[in-house]
Amino acid sequence: MNIEEYIESGQLELYALQQLSPAEAAEVERLAAEHPAIRAELTTVQRALGLYAEAHAVTPPADMRERVLGNFQQAIRPQAPAAAAAPEPAPRYEAPGPEAVVRTLPAPEPAGNGFRWLAIAASVALLLSLGANWLFYSRWQQSENQLVLAQAEQARYAAATQAVEKSLAARTQEIGVLRDEQFRMVVMTGTPQAPGARARVMYNPVSRRVYVDVKSLPPAPAGKQYQLWAMDRGKPLDAGMLAQTTATGDSLQRMKDIPSAQAFAVTLEDAGGHPTPTLAALTVMGQMN
């Protein structure tokens, strides 16, 4: 059982307002006895509702009782005779009839008690409204949390879709490069330092674009990075650094544009590259046909 969800469900507030069925009220009492967190929250709710009732109880004006009693007494006072001077008729003797039954009327309830009950009724109505508002707020908060989760899930789905679309576009571009007859392929094989290394370069002398595709390179140590070189008339030209994903054979990578080249090579340099190739770290190389 999730105690936090049960506390936020509004059952404790409805119990404090006596709005639950006997079975539901018994369930609340059982859970409160078993779980200290629920018992503490129920005590807090009952105390808060009691303080709210005391703070919002309506007290009638001080002179209200006297005014109501005065109006009541005036209403029941017998009217004076219209003609006081008229002589009263002589009493006539009549035969005695059945004895009249005299019943004592109950004394009217003091006006203050009525207003006190009115104040209590108003306080109860306010407490019921408070409980309903709290329940509605809890439900609204749950809906808000569910909306946030849905939005986060939608954002994750959008990010995944965008990554798939980007990968698909990259693969489409690679296919276009491989099928373009203007690109010349240069196969680079491993040197004695890495005999099993293999890579290739797609070079377009017209557009000067260069792509590198790694089949197998030894993992670069920490602080090291592979660098591509174009050899133009025996002079090495920096063709750019290989990304880590490219070095592991993930995909084609576009390198720096090269005006002219007769061969390509890859060396292992410090991260960020070097202005000239380190021949001792030559890994693969190949000549253009």
Residue, then its C-alpha position, 0 to 999 in steps of 0.5 A: m500500500n502506498i501511504e502517500e497516495y492514500i493520504e493525498s486521496g482525500q479520505l482523511e478529510l472526508y472522515a473528519l467531516q463525517q462524510l464517509s460510510p460506516a465501512e469506509a470510516a472503519e477502514v480509515e480507523r483501521l489504517a490509522a491504527e496500523h500506520p503512524a503516518i496516517r494517524a498523524e495526518l488524520t490528527t493534523v486534519q482534525r485539528a485544522l478543521g477544528l481551528y477553522a470552525e472556531a475561527h469562522a464561527v459567526t457570533p450574533p450582535a450583543d443586543m440581538r437577544e434583547r431585540v428579538l425577545g422584545n419583538f416577541q413579547q410585543a407580538i403576544r401582548p393582548q390588545a387594549p379594549a377599543a371602548a374603555a368607557a362602555p359599561e360591561p354587561a351584567p354577568r349572566y348565570e349559565a349552567p356549568g359546562p364541561e371543565a376546561v382543560v388547561r395545558t401549559l405551553p412550552a416556554p419559547e426557546p431563547a433567541g440566543n440558542g437559535f443564533r448559536w445553532l445558525a452559527i454552528a450550521a454555517s461553520v459546518a457548511l464552511l467545513l464541508s466546503l473546505g473539505a470539498n475544495w481540498l479534495f478537488y485540489s488533491r485531484w487537480q494536483q494528481s492530474e497536473n502530475q500526470l500531465v507533467l509525466a505525459q509531457a516528459e514522455q512525449a519529449r523523450y519520444a520526440a528526442a528519440t524520433q529526432a535521433v532516428e531521423k538524424s541517423l537515417a539522414a546520415r545513412t542516406q548521405e553515406i549511400g549518396v557518397l558511395r554511389d557518386e561516381q565523382f568520388r574516388m576511393v582510397v583504401m588505407t591498410g595498417t602499418p607495422q604499428a597496427p597491421g590489422a587496421r583498415a580504413r578508407v577515404m572517399y575523395n572528390p577532386v571536383s568538389r574537394r570533399v573528403y569522407v573517411d570510413v573506418k573499418s578497424l582501428p586500435p582503440a585510442p588511449a586516453g588523451k589521444q585522438y586519430q588525425l587524417w592527413a592528405m599527402d599532396r606532392g609529398k607535403p602532408l595537409d591536415a584533413g581533420m580529427l576523427a570523432q570517437t564514433t568514427a574511429t570505432g566504425d560507426s559511420l562516415q565522417r566528412m573531413k576538411d576539404i582538400p584541393s589536391a592529394q595523391a595519398f592519405a594517412v592516419t596517425l595517432e596524435d594528442a587530443g586536438g591534433h598536431p600541425t605535422p604528422t607523427l611518423a612513429a604513430l602512423t597507423v594506416m595509409g593508402q595511395m590513390n589509384 
